[in-house]
Amino acid sequence: MSSSMQTLKVELGARSYPIHIGEGLLSRPDLVLAHVPAKQVMIVSNTTVAPLYLEQAKALFAGSGKTIATCILDDGEEYKHLVELNKIFTALLESRFDRKCMLVALGGGVIGDMVGFAAAIYQRGVDFIQIPTTLLSQVDSSVGGKTGVNHELGKNMIGAFHQPKLVLIDTLTLNTLPDRELSAGVAEIIKYGLLCDASLFGWLEANMEALLARDPAALAYAIARSCQDKADIVAADEKEADVRALLNLGHTFGHAIETGMGYGEWLHGEAVGAGMMMAGYMSKLIGNITDADLDRMADLISRAHLPLYPPPQIKPAQFLDMMSVDKKADAGHIRLVLLKTIGTAYLTGDYDASALDRTLAEWNAYAGEQE
């Protein structure tokens, strides 16, 4: 049993769902079975996570009388594509799973996004639950119902909104997470501080080392605070008509880095770290934030062991080309999430284009100096 548990709720009317956060929740079938009326359950994981946690996930359904099947995908962002996704459909069809079945996503953000998308379109939509095992997926991608896969020309360009029935966050899974992946997750926590939660940003400044040392209290606080921030935004704007777009702070630059380098070369959180610095620099150029604000951002992102600069081989023209494919683009015009202050962000397409050009040119030059 877990020693303590926090429960948050994503408020979406009849499609509302809980987020349970705590240690040892993978040993709590009572938390899961209440949300799984299905008789057929497919647990989807990957080659890294399955050896660690698949048996625990299967045990959640022991004695329930349900048919349990599994599907194990290759691990990595480079496998987040339609060909790999098809393995889930093959497994479902070979097991004769019907439209009342349920999928379980056991893994990080790639697994969560792919399983959610498979659930959205298998037999025109079935239910799924999220059991995220990385910090990034626990604080961000498992909450909110964004699902999808990558295309070679753009990240997450094929997908659907499809909300889970439950998010079960067992913080003990972070004990097996590599340090680099932990830092990648911290990037998304920093993002919440920058875009809507200045007090969280201040807390991170005081507690970054405890977070990286996997202090249980620090992890629990950061995860719960991030999930609450995201749940509030999703409840206000489920399908990104306006305010939800703010969650993409740093992502338009970051997705260009991931696409330009080839999926898997940079972790998503690493690309977002550099992307947030680029968004911050542009925000400073247009007179919104101060040099001191930018220094605070750089200090915190650096302390999280995240890159401050994009890869120098991605030149400004290539950056612009890839950013124009971003989902927030409007008729090819690049819209960006920028900062008013630390703790306040806004989405705009009305900015001085020279500020973007200067950001790309100068940040590319800074990156080259680091080599």
C-alpha positions as CSV (number, residue, x, y, z in Angstrom):
1,M,0.0,0.0,0.0
2,S,1.1,3.6,-0.6
3,S,2.1,5.6,2.4
4,S,0.3,8.7,1.0
5,M,-1.6,9.6,-2.1
6,Q,-2.8,12.8,-3.6
7,T,-5.8,12.9,-6.0
8,L,-6.5,15.6,-8.5
9,K,-9.3,15.8,-11.0
10,V,-9.4,17.0,-14.6
11,E,-12.8,18.7,-14.8
12,L,-14.4,17.9,-18.2
13,G,-18.0,17.3,-17.2
14,A,-19.0,13.7,-18.0
15,R,-15.5,13.0,-19.2
16,S,-13.7,14.1,-16.0
17,Y,-11.1,11.8,-14.6
18,P,-8.8,11.5,-11.6
19,I,-5.0,11.7,-11.4
20,H,-3.7,9.6,-8.5
21,I,-0.2,10.5,-7.4
22,G,1.8,8.6,-4.8
23,E,4.4,5.9,-3.9
24,G,3.5,2.2,-4.6
25,L,0.3,2.9,-6.6
26,L,1.2,0.1,-9.0
27,S,0.2,-2.2,-6.1
28,R,-3.3,-0.7,-5.8
29,P,-5.7,-2.6,-8.0
30,D,-8.6,-0.9,-6.2
31,L,-7.6,2.5,-7.8
32,V,-7.6,1.0,-11.3
33,L,-10.5,-1.5,-11.4
34,A,-13.0,1.1,-10.6
35,H,-12.2,2.7,-14.0
36,V,-12.0,-0.4,-16.1
37,P,-15.4,-2.0,-16.7
38,A,-14.0,-3.6,-19.9
39,K,-13.6,-7.4,-20.0
40,Q,-10.7,-7.2,-22.4
41,V,-7.6,-5.2,-21.5
42,M,-4.5,-4.6,-23.6
43,I,-1.4,-3.4,-21.8
44,V,1.0,-1.6,-24.1
45,S,4.6,-0.9,-23.0
46,N,8.1,-0.9,-24.5
47,T,11.2,-2.9,-24.4
48,T,12.7,-0.8,-21.6
49,V,9.7,-0.4,-19.3
50,A,8.1,-3.8,-19.7
51,P,10.9,-5.8,-18.0
52,L,10.6,-3.4,-15.0
53,Y,6.9,-3.0,-14.5
54,L,4.8,-5.1,-16.8
55,E,4.2,-7.9,-14.2
56,Q,3.1,-5.3,-11.7
57,A,0.7,-3.8,-14.2
58,K,-0.7,-7.2,-15.1
59,A,-1.2,-8.0,-11.4
60,L,-3.5,-5.0,-11.1
61,F,-6.1,-7.1,-12.9
62,A,-5.3,-10.5,-11.2
63,G,-8.5,-12.3,-10.2
64,S,-10.7,-9.8,-12.0
65,G,-11.8,-12.3,-14.6
66,K,-10.7,-10.0,-17.4
67,T,-8.8,-11.1,-20.5
68,I,-5.3,-9.5,-20.3
69,A,-3.1,-9.2,-23.4
70,T,0.1,-7.3,-23.9
71,C,1.9,-5.5,-26.7
72,I,5.5,-4.5,-26.4
73,L,6.8,-1.7,-28.7
74,D,10.4,-0.6,-29.5
75,D,11.6,2.1,-27.2
76,G,12.4,5.7,-28.4
77,E,11.1,8.8,-30.1
78,E,12.4,7.4,-33.4
79,Y,9.7,4.7,-33.2
80,K,6.8,7.1,-32.7
81,H,5.4,6.7,-36.1
82,L,2.5,5.0,-37.9
83,V,4.4,1.7,-38.7
84,E,5.1,1.1,-35.0
85,L,1.5,2.2,-34.1
86,N,0.1,-0.5,-36.4
87,K,1.6,-3.2,-34.1
88,I,-1.0,-2.2,-31.5
89,F,-3.8,-2.7,-34.0
90,T,-2.4,-6.0,-35.0
91,A,-2.2,-7.2,-31.4
92,L,-5.8,-6.0,-30.7
93,L,-7.2,-7.8,-33.8
94,E,-5.2,-11.0,-33.2
95,S,-6.7,-11.1,-29.7
96,R,-10.2,-10.4,-31.1
97,F,-10.6,-7.3,-28.9
98,D,-13.9,-5.5,-29.5
99,R,-15.0,-1.9,-29.2
100,K,-15.6,-2.3,-25.5
101,C,-12.0,-3.2,-24.7
102,M,-9.6,-0.9,-22.9
103,L,-5.9,0.0,-23.5
104,V,-3.4,0.7,-20.8
105,A,-0.4,2.9,-21.6
106,L,2.6,1.8,-19.4
107,G,5.6,3.9,-20.1
108,G,6.8,7.4,-20.9
109,G,5.4,10.1,-23.2
110,V,5.9,8.2,-26.5
111,I,4.0,5.2,-25.2
112,G,1.3,7.4,-23.7
113,D,0.8,9.4,-27.0
114,M,0.8,6.3,-29.2
115,V,-1.6,4.2,-27.0
116,G,-3.9,7.2,-26.6
117,F,-4.0,7.7,-30.4
118,A,-4.5,3.9,-30.9
119,A,-7.4,4.1,-28.5
120,A,-8.9,7.1,-30.3
121,I,-9.1,5.4,-33.6
122,Y,-9.4,1.6,-32.9
123,Q,-12.9,0.7,-34.0
124,R,-13.6,4.5,-33.9
125,G,-12.7,4.9,-30.3
126,V,-12.1,2.8,-27.2
127,D,-11.2,3.7,-23.6
128,F,-7.6,3.9,-22.2
129,I,-5.8,4.7,-19.0
130,Q,-2.4,6.2,-18.4
131,I,0.3,4.7,-16.2
132,P,3.2,7.1,-16.9
133,T,6.7,6.0,-15.7
134,T,8.9,9.0,-16.6
135,L,8.9,12.4,-15.0
136,L,8.0,14.1,-18.3
137,S,5.0,11.9,-18.9
138,Q,3.9,12.2,-15.2
139,V,3.9,16.0,-15.2
140,D,2.8,16.7,-18.8
141,S,2.0,14.3,-21.6
142,S,-0.2,11.8,-19.6
143,V,-2.7,14.6,-18.7
144,G,-5.0,16.3,-21.1
145,G,-5.7,13.9,-23.9
146,K,-3.3,15.0,-26.6
147,T,-2.4,11.9,-28.5
148,G,-0.5,11.2,-31.7
149,V,2.6,10.2,-33.7
150,N,5.3,12.0,-35.6
151,H,5.8,12.5,-39.3
152,E,9.2,12.8,-40.8
153,L,8.3,16.4,-41.7
154,G,6.9,17.4,-38.3
155,K,6.5,16.3,-34.7
156,N,3.0,15.1,-33.5
157,M,1.4,16.1,-36.7
158,I,-0.9,13.1,-36.8
159,G,-3.1,12.7,-33.8
160,A,-6.4,13.3,-31.9
161,F,-7.7,14.6,-28.7
162,H,-8.8,11.6,-26.6
163,Q,-9.0,11.8,-22.8
164,P,-8.0,8.9,-20.6
165,K,-10.3,7.4,-17.9
166,L,-7.5,7.6,-15.3
167,V,-4.0,8.7,-14.8
168,L,-2.1,6.6,-12.2
169,I,1.3,8.1,-11.2
170,D,3.5,5.8,-9.1
171,T,6.5,7.9,-8.2
172,L,8.5,4.8,-7.3
173,T,8.9,4.3,-11.1
174,L,11.2,7.3,-11.1
175,N,13.8,5.3,-9.2
176,T,14.8,3.5,-12.4
177,L,14.7,6.6,-14.6
178,P,18.1,7.6,-16.0
179,D,19.4,11.0,-14.9
180,R,19.1,12.5,-18.4
181,E,15.4,11.5,-18.6
182,L,14.8,13.0,-15.2
183,S,16.2,16.3,-16.3
184,A,14.1,16.2,-19.5
185,G,11.0,15.9,-17.3
186,V,12.1,18.9,-15.1
187,A,12.0,21.0,-18.3
188,E,8.2,20.7,-18.4
189,I,8.0,21.6,-14.7
190,I,10.0,24.7,-15.4
191,K,7.6,25.5,-18.3
192,Y,4.7,25.7,-15.9
193,G,6.5,28.1,-13.7
194,L,7.3,30.3,-16.6
195,L,3.9,30.3,-18.3
196,C,1.5,30.5,-15.4
197,D,3.0,29.8,-12.0
198,A,5.6,32.2,-10.8
199,S,5.6,30.8,-7.3
200,L,6.4,27.3,-8.7
201,F,9.4,28.9,-10.6
202,G,10.6,30.4,-7.3
203,W,10.1,27.0,-5.6
204,L,12.2,25.4,-8.3
205,E,15.0,28.0,-7.7
206,A,15.1,26.9,-4.1
207,N,14.6,23.2,-4.6
208,M,16.2,22.2,-7.9
209,E,19.0,20.1,-6.3
210,A,16.5,18.2,-4.1
211,L,14.4,17.5,-7.2
212,L,17.4,16.1,-9.2
213,A,18.4,14.0,-6.1
214,R,14.9,12.4,-6.3
215,D,13.9,13.6,-2.9
216,P,10.4,12.0,-2.5
217,A,8.8,15.1,-1.0
218,A,10.2,17.4,-3.7
219,L,9.1,15.0,-6.5
220,A,5.6,14.7,-5.0
221,Y,5.2,18.4,-4.7
222,A,6.5,19.2,-8.2
223,I,4.4,16.5,-9.9
224,A,1.2,17.5,-8.1
225,R,1.7,21.2,-8.7
226,S,2.4,20.6,-12.4
227,C,-0.5,18.3,-12.9
228,Q,-2.8,20.8,-11.2
229,D,-1.6,23.6,-13.4
230,K,-2.1,21.5,-16.5
231,A,-5.5,20.2,-15.3
232,D,-6.7,23.7,-14.8
233,I,-5.7,24.8,-18.3
234,V,-7.2,21.7,-19.9
235,A,-10.5,22.2,-18.1
236,A,-10.6,25.7,-19.4
237,D,-9.7,24.8,-23.0
238,E,-9.7,21.1,-23.8
239,K,-8.9,21.4,-27.6
240,E,-6.5,24.3,-27.6
241,A,-8.8,27.0,-28.9
242,D,-6.9,29.6,-26.9
243,V,-5.3,29.3,-23.4
244,R,-4.1,25.7,-23.8
245,A,-1.7,26.8,-26.5
246,L,0.3,28.4,-23.8
247,L,1.4,24.9,-22.8
248,N,3.6,25.0,-25.9
249,L,6.0,27.5,-24.5
250,G,9.4,26.6,-25.9
251,H,7.9,23.9,-28.0
252,T,7.7,25.6,-31.4
253,F,11.5,26.1,-31.2
254,G,11.9,22.7,-29.5
255,H,10.0,20.7,-32.1
256,A,12.1,22.2,-34.8
257,I,15.2,21.0,-33.0
258,E,13.8,17.5,-32.7
259,T,12.7,17.4,-36.3
260,G,16.0,18.9,-37.6
261,M,18.2,16.6,-35.6
262,G,16.2,13.4,-36.2
263,Y,13.8,12.0,-33.6
264,G,15.6,10.6,-30.6
265,E,18.9,12.5,-30.9
266,W,17.7,15.2,-28.5
267,L,15.2,14.2,-25.8
268,H,12.0,16.2,-25.9
269,G,12.7,18.0,-22.6
270,E,16.2,18.9,-23.8
271,A,14.8,20.5,-26.9
272,V,12.1,22.3,-24.8
273,G,14.9,23.6,-22.5
274,A,16.7,25.3,-25.4
275,G,13.4,26.3,-26.9
276,M,12.3,28.1,-23.7
277,M,15.6,30.0,-23.7
278,M,15.0,31.1,-27.3
279,A,11.4,32.2,-26.5
280,G,12.8,34.0,-23.5
281,Y,15.4,35.8,-25.5
282,M,12.9,36.9,-28.1
283,S,10.6,38.1,-25.3
284,K,13.5,40.2,-24.0
285,L,14.2,41.6,-27.5
286,I,10.7,42.9,-27.8
287,G,10.8,44.5,-24.4
288,N,8.7,42.2,-22.3
289,I,11.2,40.6,-19.9
290,T,14.5,42.0,-18.5
291,D,18.1,40.8,-18.7
292,A,17.7,39.7,-15.1
293,D,14.7,37.6,-15.9
294,L,16.5,35.9,-18.7
295,D,19.5,35.3,-16.4
296,R,17.1,33.6,-13.9
297,M,15.8,31.4,-16.7
298,A,19.3,30.4,-17.9
299,D,20.4,29.7,-14.3
300,L,17.5,27.4,-13.6
301,I,17.6,25.6,-16.9
302,S,21.3,25.1,-16.6
303,R,21.0,23.8,-13.0
304,A,18.5,21.3,-14.4
305,H,21.3,20.0,-16.6
306,L,19.4,21.0,-19.7
307,P,20.9,22.7,-22.8
308,L,20.6,26.5,-23.2
309,Y,21.4,26.5,-26.9
310,P,20.1,24.7,-29.9
311,P,22.4,22.5,-32.0
312,P,24.5,24.8,-34.2
313,Q,24.0,22.7,-37.3
314,I,20.4,23.8,-37.6
315,K,20.8,27.1,-39.3
316,P,18.2,30.0,-39.1
317,A,16.6,29.3,-42.5
318,Q,16.1,25.6,-41.6
319,F,14.7,26.6,-38.2
320,L,12.2,29.0,-39.9
321,D,11.1,26.3,-42.4
322,M,10.5,23.7,-39.7
323,M,8.7,26.1,-37.4
324,S,6.3,27.0,-40.2
325,V,5.0,23.4,-40.0
326,D,4.1,23.8,-36.3
327,K,0.5,23.1,-35.4
328,K,0.0,26.6,-34.1
329,A,1.0,28.1,-37.5
330,D,-1.8,30.0,-39.2
331,A,-1.7,29.8,-43.1
332,G,2.1,29.4,-42.8
333,H,2.5,32.3,-40.4
334,I,4.4,31.3,-37.3
335,R,2.6,31.9,-34.0
336,L,4.7,31.8,-30.9
337,V,4.2,31.6,-27.1
338,L,6.2,34.4,-25.5
339,L,6.6,35.7,-22.0
340,K,5.2,38.9,-20.5
341,T,6.9,38.2,-17.2
342,I,8.1,35.1,-15.4
343,G,4.8,33.5,-14.7
344,T,2.8,35.0,-17.5
345,A,2.8,33.9,-21.2
346,Y,0.8,34.7,-24.3
347,L,0.3,33.4,-27.8
348,T,0.8,35.8,-30.6
349,G,1.3,36.0,-34.3
350,D,1.7,39.8,-34.1
351,Y,5.4,40.3,-33.4
352,D,8.3,42.0,-35.1
353,A,9.6,39.4,-37.5
354,S,13.1,40.9,-37.1
355,A,13.1,39.8,-33.5
356,L,12.5,36.2,-34.5
357,D,15.2,36.5,-37.2
358,R,17.6,38.0,-34.7
359,T,16.8,35.3,-32.1
360,L,17.5,32.5,-34.5
361,A,20.7,34.1,-35.8
362,E,22.2,35.1,-32.5
363,W,21.2,31.8,-30.7
364,N,22.8,29.9,-33.6
365,A,25.9,31.9,-33.1
366,Y,25.9,31.4,-29.4
367,A,25.5,27.6,-29.9
368,G,28.5,27.6,-32.3
369,E,30.6,29.3,-29.6
370,Q,29.9,26.5,-27.2
371,E,31.5,23.8,-29.4
